[in-house]
Every structure is written in structure tokens, then in C-alpha cells.
């Protein structure tokens, strides 16, 4: 049976390939995703895939780069760099054409070889500043 890290890697590979069907195949029927930067919770595969599609709509070339996985039994934690070019709308913001490079931390809990829970952490203000949607805060 696949480890949590194997499933986590498979999810990132599917995301990088824009493979929604491949992603859906490894989601549990009752999957819950939590985007801590926005306070958003996605319940079920349809909501989870829709959330991922929003990222790919805003940055069609979005990728998980330089992943560093830590296997913890039924959970896997990954620190990675998210990269992409904003070539489509992201929420209420129009495409800016700017590229981003941002640190992410993601926890995936698996059950029976599928993702049962996913939690992701990143700097939403840093993302918006890189996109040019908000002005970067002045250093303290």
C-alpha cells in the first residue's frame, strides 16, 4: 500500500500535469481541504477540485516546485515553492502577467491510500504583493 508521502507526491504530480481526473482518483469521498491563508474549507471532491481549478485559472502554469516531504504515518507534510505566472483572474483580481514564487506548507492525511484531509498554509499578503494587487508592506 502507498505511504502518505507517496499519495502526497502523486497529488503534486497530478497538479503539475493539470490532471484533475488523476487528482480526483486519489481523493476520499469525504475529503476536507482547508486553505488557512484565506480561511476557506472545501468539503468533498467537487469542492476540492474547484478550488484547485481556481489556482490553475489564475496561473495556468502553476507548479509545486522543490518539494521536501516528511512522512508521519497516516500524514505527510510538505514544504514547497509555488511558482506560476498570473495569466488569468484570481478571485476578484484580473490577470497581472506577473510571476510568483512563494513558500507553501501542506499537510495531507491519508486513509486507505486516498487523501482524507489537506491543510495548506502560505502568505496570502505576500502572494497579492507579488501579483501587484496590493503594495508590499514596508519593512519594520
LOSEVEX-60194 format. One record per residue: x, y, z of N, C-alpha, C, O, CB in turn; residue in one letter. Coordinates in nm, 2 decimals. Last residue first. Glycine has a CB too. Layout:
// LOSEVEX-60194
n.X;n.Y;n.Z;ca.X;ca.Y;ca.Z;c.X;c.Y;c.Z;o.X;o.Y;o.Z;cb.X;cb.Y;cb.Z;aa
X;Y;Z;X;Y;Z;X;Y;Z;X;Y;Z;X;Y;Z;a
...
//
This chain:
// LOSEVEX-60194
n.X;n.Y;n.Z;ca.X;ca.Y;ca.Z;c.X;c.Y;c.Z;o.X;o.Y;o.Z;cb.X;cb.Y;cb.Z;aa
0.99;4.66;0.87;0.98;4.72;1.00;1.11;4.78;1.05;1.12;4.83;1.16;0.93;4.62;1.11;x
0.93;4.74;0.52;1.00;4.67;0.63;0.99;4.74;0.76;0.99;4.86;0.77;1.15;4.64;0.59;x
0.60;4.80;0.41;0.73;4.85;0.43;0.80;4.76;0.54;0.73;4.72;0.63;0.73;5.00;0.47;x
0.41;4.56;0.21;0.43;4.64;0.34;0.58;4.68;0.35;0.67;4.61;0.31;0.39;4.56;0.46;x
0.34;4.60;-0.13;0.41;4.53;-0.03;0.43;4.61;0.10;0.46;4.73;0.08;0.55;4.48;-0.08;x
0.01;4.68;-0.24;0.15;4.72;-0.22;0.21;4.64;-0.11;0.15;4.62;0.00;0.15;4.88;-0.19;x
-0.17;4.44;-0.43;-0.16;4.52;-0.31;-0.01;4.57;-0.31;0.08;4.50;-0.36;-0.20;4.45;-0.18;x
-0.12;4.33;-0.67;-0.26;4.36;-0.64;-0.27;4.45;-0.52;-0.35;4.54;-0.51;-0.34;4.23;-0.61;x
0.11;4.22;-0.75;0.09;4.36;-0.77;-0.05;4.41;-0.74;-0.09;4.52;-0.78;0.13;4.40;-0.92;x
0.18;3.97;-0.69;0.10;3.98;-0.81;0.08;4.13;-0.84;0.03;4.16;-0.95;-0.04;3.92;-0.79;x
0.32;4.01;-0.46;0.40;3.96;-0.58;0.31;3.98;-0.71;0.37;4.01;-0.81;0.44;3.82;-0.56;x
0.10;4.08;-0.30;0.20;4.18;-0.33;0.29;4.14;-0.45;0.32;4.22;-0.53;0.30;4.19;-0.20;x
-0.04;3.84;-0.29;-0.10;3.95;-0.35;0.00;4.06;-0.38;-0.01;4.13;-0.49;-0.21;4.01;-0.26;x
0.16;3.68;-0.15;0.11;3.64;-0.28;0.05;3.76;-0.36;0.08;3.79;-0.47;0.00;3.53;-0.27;x
0.17;3.82;0.09;0.29;3.81;0.01;0.25;3.77;-0.14;0.31;3.82;-0.23;0.39;3.71;0.06;x
-0.09;3.77;0.18;-0.05;3.91;0.15;0.08;3.91;0.06;0.09;3.99;-0.03;-0.02;3.98;0.29;x
-0.08;3.49;0.22;-0.17;3.55;0.12;-0.13;3.69;0.08;-0.14;3.73;-0.03;-0.31;3.54;0.17;x
0.15;3.27;0.27;0.14;3.41;0.30;0.05;3.47;0.19;0.10;3.51;0.08;0.28;3.48;0.30;x
0.02;2.94;0.36;0.10;3.03;0.28;0.07;3.17;0.31;-0.03;3.20;0.38;0.08;3.01;0.12;x
-0.09;2.61;0.41;-0.05;2.74;0.47;0.04;2.82;0.38;0.13;2.76;0.32;0.02;2.71;0.61;x
-0.34;2.36;0.39;-0.23;2.44;0.33;-0.21;2.57;0.39;-0.31;2.64;0.43;-0.26;2.45;0.18;x
-0.45;2.04;0.44;-0.44;2.17;0.50;-0.32;2.24;0.44;-0.21;2.18;0.43;-0.43;2.17;0.66;x
-0.66;1.77;0.38;-0.55;1.85;0.33;-0.56;1.99;0.40;-0.67;2.05;0.40;-0.55;1.86;0.17;x
-0.78;1.44;0.42;-0.77;1.58;0.47;-0.65;1.65;0.42;-0.54;1.58;0.41;-0.78;1.59;0.63;x
-0.77;1.21;0.27;-0.89;1.24;0.35;-0.90;1.38;0.40;-1.00;1.44;0.42;-0.89;1.14;0.47;x
-0.65;1.08;-0.01;-0.64;1.20;0.07;-0.77;1.22;0.14;-0.88;1.23;0.08;-0.60;1.32;-0.02;x
-0.59;0.72;0.00;-0.65;0.84;-0.06;-0.64;0.96;0.04;-0.62;0.94;0.16;-0.81;0.82;-0.09;x
-0.51;0.49;0.12;-0.45;0.53;0.00;-0.51;0.65;-0.07;-0.47;0.67;-0.18;-0.44;0.41;-0.09;x
-0.67;0.47;0.36;-0.69;0.37;0.25;-0.63;0.42;0.12;-0.69;0.40;0.01;-0.84;0.34;0.23;x
-0.61;0.80;0.41;-0.69;0.69;0.46;-0.71;0.60;0.35;-0.77;0.64;0.24;-0.83;0.74;0.53;x
-0.39;1.08;0.50;-0.45;0.98;0.41;-0.52;0.87;0.49;-0.50;0.84;0.60;-0.34;0.91;0.32;x
-0.34;1.42;0.51;-0.38;1.30;0.59;-0.44;1.20;0.50;-0.53;1.24;0.42;-0.47;1.33;0.71;x
-0.11;1.66;0.45;-0.20;1.57;0.39;-0.22;1.45;0.48;-0.12;1.39;0.52;-0.16;1.52;0.25;x
-0.01;1.99;0.47;-0.03;1.87;0.55;-0.14;1.79;0.48;-0.24;1.84;0.44;-0.07;1.89;0.70;x
0.22;2.22;0.34;0.09;2.15;0.33;0.10;2.02;0.41;0.20;1.95;0.41;0.07;2.12;0.18;x
0.34;2.54;0.29;0.35;2.42;0.37;0.21;2.35;0.37;0.11;2.42;0.39;0.39;2.46;0.52;x
0.51;2.75;0.05;0.39;2.68;0.10;0.43;2.57;0.19;0.54;2.51;0.19;0.31;2.63;-0.02;x
0.66;3.05;-0.07;0.67;2.93;0.02;0.53;2.88;0.06;0.45;2.96;0.10;0.76;2.96;0.14;x
0.66;3.15;-0.41;0.61;3.17;-0.27;0.62;3.04;-0.20;0.60;2.93;-0.26;0.46;3.21;-0.27;x
0.67;3.34;-0.68;0.75;3.24;-0.62;0.73;3.25;-0.47;0.77;3.35;-0.41;0.90;3.25;-0.66;x
0.50;3.46;-0.97;0.51;3.45;-0.82;0.61;3.33;-0.79;0.62;3.24;-0.87;0.38;3.43;-0.76;x
0.48;3.71;-1.23;0.51;3.57;-1.18;0.53;3.58;-1.03;0.56;3.68;-0.97;0.65;3.52;-1.24;x
0.22;3.90;-1.39;0.34;3.88;-1.30;0.36;3.74;-1.26;0.26;3.66;-1.25;0.32;3.98;-1.18;x
-0.01;3.93;-1.52;0.10;3.89;-1.60;0.23;3.88;-1.52;0.33;3.84;-1.57;0.13;4.00;-1.71;x
-0.25;3.99;-1.39;-0.15;4.09;-1.39;-0.03;4.06;-1.48;0.05;4.15;-1.51;-0.10;4.12;-1.25;x
-0.59;3.93;-1.42;-0.46;3.89;-1.45;-0.36;4.00;-1.45;-0.40;4.11;-1.51;-0.45;3.81;-1.58;x
-0.80;4.07;-1.16;-0.77;4.04;-1.30;-0.63;4.00;-1.31;-0.55;4.02;-1.22;-0.80;4.16;-1.39;x
-0.95;3.96;-0.86;-0.84;4.03;-0.93;-0.82;3.98;-1.07;-0.82;3.86;-1.10;-0.71;4.01;-0.85;x
-1.14;3.81;-0.74;-1.19;3.93;-0.80;-1.08;4.01;-0.87;-1.11;4.11;-0.94;-1.24;4.02;-0.69;x
-0.97;3.51;-0.81;-1.08;3.57;-0.73;-1.13;3.69;-0.80;-1.17;3.68;-0.92;-1.03;3.61;-0.59;x
-0.78;3.58;-1.06;-0.77;3.51;-0.93;-0.86;3.58;-0.83;-0.84;3.69;-0.79;-0.62;3.52;-0.87;x
-0.78;3.54;-1.41;-0.83;3.60;-1.29;-0.81;3.51;-1.17;-0.82;3.39;-1.18;-0.98;3.63;-1.31;x
-0.45;3.47;-1.56;-0.60;3.46;-1.56;-0.65;3.52;-1.43;-0.57;3.55;-1.34;-0.65;3.32;-1.58;x
-0.18;3.46;-1.54;-0.24;3.48;-1.67;-0.39;3.47;-1.68;-0.44;3.47;-1.79;-0.17;3.38;-1.76;x
0.07;3.48;-1.34;-0.08;3.52;-1.33;-0.13;3.56;-1.47;-0.13;3.68;-1.51;-0.09;3.64;-1.23;x
0.27;3.21;-1.33;0.25;3.34;-1.39;0.10;3.37;-1.39;0.03;3.29;-1.44;0.31;3.35;-1.53;x
0.44;3.03;-1.06;0.34;3.05;-1.17;0.34;3.19;-1.22;0.39;3.28;-1.15;0.21;3.00;-1.13;x
0.52;2.82;-0.78;0.56;2.91;-0.89;0.45;2.92;-0.99;0.38;2.82;-1.02;0.69;2.87;-0.95;x
0.58;2.74;-0.45;0.48;2.75;-0.55;0.53;2.85;-0.66;0.57;2.97;-0.62;0.34;2.79;-0.49;x
0.79;2.52;-0.29;0.78;2.66;-0.35;0.68;2.65;-0.46;0.68;2.56;-0.55;0.92;2.70;-0.41;x
0.71;2.34;0.01;0.75;2.35;-0.13;0.74;2.50;-0.17;0.69;2.58;-0.10;0.66;2.27;-0.22;x
0.69;2.09;0.25;0.73;2.23;0.23;0.77;2.24;0.08;0.85;2.17;0.04;0.84;2.28;0.33;x
0.46;1.86;0.36;0.55;1.90;0.25;0.57;2.05;0.26;0.47;2.13;0.26;0.50;1.86;0.12;x
0.38;1.58;0.55;0.39;1.72;0.55;0.49;1.76;0.44;0.59;1.69;0.42;0.44;1.78;0.69;x
0.14;1.32;0.59;0.26;1.37;0.52;0.26;1.52;0.52;0.16;1.58;0.50;0.27;1.31;0.37;x
0.00;1.07;0.79;0.01;1.21;0.75;0.14;1.23;0.67;0.24;1.16;0.70;0.00;1.31;0.86;x
0.02;0.82;0.90;-0.10;0.85;0.82;-0.10;0.99;0.76;-0.20;1.03;0.69;-0.23;0.82;0.90;x
0.35;0.86;0.92;0.25;0.76;0.93;0.13;0.79;0.84;0.14;0.78;0.72;0.20;0.75;1.07;x
0.48;1.10;0.81;0.45;1.08;0.96;0.33;0.98;0.97;0.23;1.01;1.03;0.41;1.22;1.02;x
0.73;1.21;0.60;0.63;1.11;0.63;0.61;1.09;0.77;0.70;1.08;0.85;0.67;0.98;0.56;x
0.79;1.50;0.45;0.82;1.44;0.58;0.70;1.34;0.60;0.59;1.38;0.61;0.83;1.54;0.69;x
0.94;1.65;0.15;0.83;1.57;0.22;0.88;1.51;0.35;1.00;1.47;0.37;0.78;1.46;0.13;x
0.97;1.91;-0.03;1.05;1.85;0.07;0.95;1.78;0.16;0.88;1.85;0.24;1.14;1.95;0.15;x
0.98;2.02;-0.38;0.91;1.97;-0.26;1.00;1.90;-0.16;1.09;1.83;-0.21;0.79;1.88;-0.30;x
1.04;2.20;-0.60;1.13;2.18;-0.49;1.06;2.12;-0.36;1.08;2.18;-0.25;1.21;2.30;-0.45;x
0.71;2.32;-0.68;0.85;2.30;-0.71;0.93;2.28;-0.58;0.89;2.32;-0.47;0.90;2.43;-0.78;x
0.41;2.30;-0.82;0.47;2.27;-0.70;0.62;2.24;-0.73;0.64;2.14;-0.80;0.40;2.14;-0.62;x
0.30;2.55;-1.05;0.36;2.42;-1.02;0.40;2.42;-0.87;0.43;2.52;-0.81;0.48;2.40;-1.11;x
0.10;2.71;-1.29;0.13;2.69;-1.15;0.19;2.55;-1.13;0.14;2.45;-1.18;0.00;2.71;-1.07;x
0.02;2.79;-1.55;0.15;2.72;-1.53;0.19;2.69;-1.39;0.31;2.66;-1.36;0.26;2.79;-1.61;x
-0.21;2.93;-1.51;-0.22;2.81;-1.58;-0.09;2.72;-1.57;-0.10;2.60;-1.59;-0.26;2.83;-1.72;x
-0.33;3.09;-1.27;-0.19;3.07;-1.31;-0.19;2.93;-1.38;-0.17;2.83;-1.31;-0.09;3.07;-1.18;x
-0.61;3.11;-1.25;-0.53;3.23;-1.23;-0.38;3.22;-1.27;-0.32;3.32;-1.31;-0.53;3.26;-1.08;x
-0.67;2.85;-1.30;-0.73;2.95;-1.38;-0.65;3.08;-1.37;-0.63;3.15;-1.47;-0.88;2.98;-1.34;x
-0.54;2.71;-1.10;-0.49;2.69;-1.24;-0.56;2.79;-1.33;-0.50;2.82;-1.44;-0.53;2.55;-1.28;x
-0.69;2.80;-0.88;-0.54;2.83;-0.88;-0.50;2.82;-1.03;-0.42;2.90;-1.08;-0.47;2.73;-0.79;x
-0.94;2.70;-0.95;-0.92;2.84;-0.93;-0.77;2.88;-0.94;-0.74;2.98;-1.00;-0.98;2.89;-0.80;x
-0.89;2.42;-0.94;-0.91;2.48;-1.07;-0.90;2.64;-1.06;-0.86;2.70;-1.16;-1.05;2.45;-1.12;x
-0.88;2.39;-0.66;-0.75;2.37;-0.74;-0.77;2.44;-0.88;-0.68;2.50;-0.93;-0.72;2.22;-0.76;x
-1.15;2.43;-0.61;-1.05;2.51;-0.55;-0.92;2.51;-0.63;-0.86;2.61;-0.66;-1.03;2.48;-0.40;x
-1.26;2.21;-0.75;-1.30;2.35;-0.79;-1.20;2.45;-0.74;-1.16;2.55;-0.80;-1.44;2.39;-0.74;x
-1.16;2.00;-0.61;-1.12;2.02;-0.74;-1.15;2.16;-0.79;-1.07;2.22;-0.86;-1.18;1.91;-0.84;x
-1.31;2.05;-0.37;-1.16;2.04;-0.37;-1.11;2.07;-0.51;-1.02;2.15;-0.52;-1.11;1.91;-0.31;x
-1.57;2.02;-0.45;-1.53;2.15;-0.39;-1.38;2.16;-0.40;-1.32;2.26;-0.42;-1.58;2.17;-0.25;x
-1.57;1.75;-0.53;-1.60;1.85;-0.62;-1.55;1.99;-0.58;-1.50;2.07;-0.66;-1.76;1.86;-0.64;x
-1.49;1.60;-0.29;-1.40;1.61;-0.41;-1.44;1.72;-0.51;-1.35;1.79;-0.56;-1.41;1.48;-0.49;x
-1.56;1.77;0.02;-1.59;1.68;-0.09;-1.50;1.70;-0.21;-1.44;1.81;-0.23;-1.73;1.70;-0.13;x
-1.52;2.09;0.12;-1.57;1.96;0.16;-1.62;1.88;0.04;-1.71;1.92;-0.03;-1.69;1.98;0.26;x
-1.30;2.34;0.20;-1.36;2.27;0.09;-1.40;2.13;0.13;-1.31;2.05;0.18;-1.26;2.26;-0.04;x
-1.27;2.64;0.36;-1.28;2.50;0.37;-1.35;2.44;0.26;-1.46;2.49;0.22;-1.35;2.46;0.51;x
-1.07;2.93;0.40;-1.17;2.86;0.32;-1.16;2.71;0.35;-1.05;2.66;0.36;-1.15;2.89;0.17;x
-0.89;3.12;0.49;-1.00;3.07;0.58;-1.10;2.99;0.51;-1.22;2.98;0.56;-1.06;3.19;0.65;x
-0.67;3.18;0.34;-0.80;3.25;0.31;-0.91;3.21;0.40;-1.02;3.28;0.40;-0.84;3.21;0.17;x
-0.47;3.03;0.46;-0.45;3.17;0.42;-0.57;3.25;0.39;-0.58;3.37;0.42;-0.35;3.18;0.30;x
-0.57;2.77;0.49;-0.56;2.86;0.61;-0.54;3.01;0.57;-0.58;3.09;0.65;-0.45;2.81;0.70;x
-0.78;2.58;0.34;-0.68;2.69;0.29;-0.67;2.79;0.40;-0.76;2.88;0.41;-0.73;2.75;0.15;x
-0.85;2.25;0.37;-0.85;2.38;0.44;-0.74;2.47;0.39;-0.62;2.43;0.40;-0.84;2.36;0.59;x
-1.06;1.99;0.26;-0.94;2.07;0.24;-0.96;2.20;0.31;-1.07;2.26;0.32;-0.92;2.09;0.09;x
-1.17;1.67;0.31;-1.19;1.80;0.35;-1.05;1.87;0.33;-0.95;1.82;0.36;-1.23;1.81;0.51;x
-1.34;1.39;0.15;-1.22;1.47;0.17;-1.26;1.61;0.22;-1.36;1.67;0.18;-1.14;1.48;0.04;x
-1.51;1.18;0.12;-1.54;1.28;0.22;-1.42;1.37;0.25;-1.41;1.42;0.36;-1.58;1.21;0.35;x
-1.40;1.02;-0.07;-1.53;1.07;-0.10;-1.57;1.18;0.00;-1.65;1.27;-0.03;-1.63;0.96;-0.09;x
-1.05;1.10;-0.11;-1.15;1.03;-0.05;-1.29;1.09;-0.07;-1.29;1.21;-0.10;-1.13;1.02;0.11;x
-0.87;1.13;-0.41;-0.94;1.20;-0.31;-1.04;1.10;-0.25;-1.12;1.04;-0.32;-1.01;1.33;-0.36;x
-0.75;1.02;-0.63;-0.68;0.99;-0.50;-0.75;1.07;-0.39;-0.69;1.08;-0.28;-0.54;1.03;-0.51;x
-0.90;1.09;-0.85;-0.89;0.95;-0.82;-0.82;0.92;-0.69;-0.84;0.81;-0.63;-0.81;0.88;-0.93;x
-0.87;1.37;-0.87;-0.99;1.32;-0.82;-0.98;1.17;-0.78;-1.04;1.13;-0.68;-1.11;1.33;-0.92;x
-0.61;1.37;-0.99;-0.63;1.42;-0.86;-0.76;1.36;-0.80;-0.75;1.31;-0.68;-0.64;1.57;-0.86;x
-0.68;1.26;-1.24;-0.58;1.20;-1.16;-0.59;1.24;-1.02;-0.57;1.16;-0.93;-0.44;1.22;-1.21;x
-0.85;1.46;-1.33;-0.90;1.33;-1.31;-0.81;1.24;-1.23;-0.85;1.17;-1.14;-0.92;1.26;-1.45;x
-0.69;1.69;-1.35;-0.79;1.69;-1.25;-0.85;1.54;-1.22;-0.88;1.51;-1.11;-0.91;1.78;-1.29;x
-0.39;1.76;-1.42;-0.46;1.63;-1.43;-0.57;1.62;-1.32;-0.55;1.56;-1.22;-0.37;1.51;-1.42;x
-0.18;1.93;-1.45;-0.31;1.98;-1.48;-0.41;1.86;-1.50;-0.50;1.86;-1.58;-0.32;2.07;-1.60;x
0.07;1.84;-1.37;0.03;1.80;-1.50;-0.11;1.85;-1.54;-0.16;1.83;-1.65;0.02;1.65;-1.51;x
0.07;1.94;-1.11;0.17;1.99;-1.20;0.13;1.96;-1.35;0.17;2.03;-1.44;0.31;1.94;-1.17;x
-0.13;1.78;-0.99;-0.15;1.92;-1.00;-0.05;1.98;-1.11;-0.10;2.06;-1.19;-0.12;1.99;-0.87;x
-0.01;1.52;-1.01;-0.13;1.55;-1.08;-0.16;1.70;-1.10;-0.20;1.74;-1.21;-0.25;1.48;-1.01;x
0.21;1.57;-0.84;0.24;1.54;-0.98;0.11;1.56;-1.06;0.12;1.62;-1.17;0.28;1.39;-0.99;x
0.07;1.61;-0.60;0.15;1.72;-0.66;0.18;1.69;-0.80;0.18;1.79;-0.88;0.28;1.74;-0.58;x
-0.04;1.35;-0.57;-0.13;1.47;-0.58;-0.05;1.59;-0.64;-0.10;1.66;-0.73;-0.18;1.51;-0.44;x
0.19;1.20;-0.54;0.10;1.17;-0.66;0.01;1.29;-0.68;-0.02;1.33;-0.79;0.02;1.05;-0.63;x
0.29;1.30;-0.30;0.37;1.32;-0.43;0.28;1.30;-0.55;0.29;1.38;-0.64;0.49;1.22;-0.43;x
0.09;1.19;-0.14;0.11;1.34;-0.14;0.19;1.37;-0.27;0.15;1.47;-0.34;0.19;1.38;-0.02;x
0.12;0.92;-0.17;0.00;0.98;-0.21;0.01;1.13;-0.23;-0.04;1.19;-0.32;-0.12;0.95;-0.11;x
0.38;0.90;-0.06;0.35;0.85;-0.19;0.23;0.92;-0.25;0.23;0.97;-0.36;0.34;0.70;-0.20;x
0.32;0.98;0.20;0.41;1.06;0.12;0.40;1.02;-0.03;0.40;1.11;-0.11;0.56;1.05;0.16;x
0.17;0.77;0.29;0.11;0.91;0.29;0.19;1.00;0.20;0.14;1.08;0.12;0.10;0.97;0.43;x
0.24;0.48;0.09;0.25;0.56;0.21;0.18;0.70;0.19;0.14;0.73;0.08;0.40;0.58;0.24;x
0.04;0.23;-0.06;0.11;0.35;-0.08;0.12;0.42;0.06;0.03;0.42;0.14;0.05;0.44;-0.18;x
0.08;-0.12;0.00;0.00;0.00;0.00;0.09;0.13;0.00;0.20;0.13;0.06;-0.10;0.00;0.12;x
//
